[in-house]
Every structure is written in C-alpha cells, then in structure tokens.
Amino acid sequence: MMTLNEAELGKEYTITDVDTMGDDEIESFLFSLGCYSGEKITVVDKKKNLVVSIKDARYNIDPELAGAISI
C-alpha cells in the first residue's frame, strides 16, 4: 500500500483507505470531495501541492493531506 504522495502522474488509482487520524473535520472535507475508499483518483500535477482528479473535478491538496490517502 502507498499514499497519494507516491502516485505516478496521469495514472488512475483506487483509494483503499483515508486515515485522518480521527480528525472528523478533515475526513468530512475529503468525503465531500468524493475522496473515500473505492473511489478512483488521478494525480494530474505535482509541484508544491498535488492537483488530483476525482469524479471529473480537479482539486489542489497539500502533501500532508495526500499522505492520509492510501491507494
């Protein structure tokens, strides 16, 4: 298992787990983006933050948040 930080650009992955260390606010935020177990996710760009594609939408997330998403 690896985190989203280790993903290859342009490759589609399936989210296996979202571990927010019990932070309900972050978990709720990620869920509202469609970021939950079983959903497909693609890293579109990596610079300071990651640009990810989930359900035909793009989001900019920081590396700390990306580390909580297992693929």
C-alpha positions as CSV (number, residue, x, y, z in Angstrom):
1,M,0.0,0.0,0.0
2,M,1.2,3.5,-0.8
3,T,0.0,7.1,-0.3
4,L,-1.1,9.6,-2.9
5,N,2.2,11.3,-2.5
6,E,3.9,8.3,-4.2
7,A,1.5,8.2,-7.1
8,E,2.6,8.5,-10.7
9,L,1.3,11.4,-12.7
10,G,-1.6,10.6,-15.0
11,K,-2.2,7.1,-13.7
12,E,-5.6,6.2,-12.2
13,Y,-5.6,4.6,-8.8
14,T,-8.3,3.4,-6.5
15,I,-8.5,4.8,-3.0
16,T,-8.1,2.0,-0.4
17,D,-8.2,4.0,2.8
18,V,-8.4,7.5,4.1
19,D,-6.6,7.8,7.5
20,T,-7.2,11.3,9.0
21,M,-6.0,10.2,12.5
22,G,-9.5,10.7,13.9
23,D,-9.9,14.3,12.6
24,D,-13.6,14.3,11.7
25,E,-13.4,17.7,10.0
26,I,-10.7,16.6,7.5
27,E,-12.5,13.3,7.0
28,S,-15.8,15.1,6.2
29,F,-14.0,17.5,3.9
30,L,-12.3,14.7,1.9
31,F,-15.6,12.8,1.7
32,S,-17.3,16.0,0.3
33,L,-14.7,16.0,-2.5
34,G,-15.6,12.4,-3.3
35,C,-12.4,11.1,-1.7
36,Y,-13.3,7.8,0.0
37,S,-12.5,4.2,-0.2
38,G,-13.3,2.6,-3.5
39,E,-13.3,5.9,-5.5
40,K,-10.9,6.4,-8.5
41,I,-8.3,9.2,-8.2
42,T,-5.6,10.5,-10.6
43,V,-2.7,12.8,-9.8
44,V,-2.7,15.4,-12.6
45,D,0.2,17.6,-11.4
46,K,2.8,17.7,-8.6
47,K,4.6,20.8,-7.6
48,K,4.3,22.3,-4.1
49,N,0.9,20.7,-3.8
50,L,-0.8,17.9,-5.7
51,V,-3.6,18.5,-8.3
52,V,-5.9,15.5,-8.3
53,S,-8.9,14.5,-10.4
54,I,-11.8,12.9,-8.6
55,K,-15.2,12.4,-10.4
56,D,-14.4,14.8,-13.3
57,A,-13.4,17.6,-10.9
58,R,-9.9,18.8,-10.0
59,Y,-8.7,19.7,-6.5
60,N,-5.4,21.1,-5.1
61,I,-4.4,19.3,-2.0
62,D,-1.2,19.7,0.2
63,P,1.2,16.8,0.7
64,E,0.2,16.3,4.3
65,L,-3.4,15.7,3.3
66,A,-2.2,13.5,0.4
67,G,-0.3,11.4,2.9
68,A,-3.6,10.5,4.6
69,I,-5.0,8.9,1.3
70,S,-3.9,5.4,0.6
71,I,-4.0,4.0,-2.9
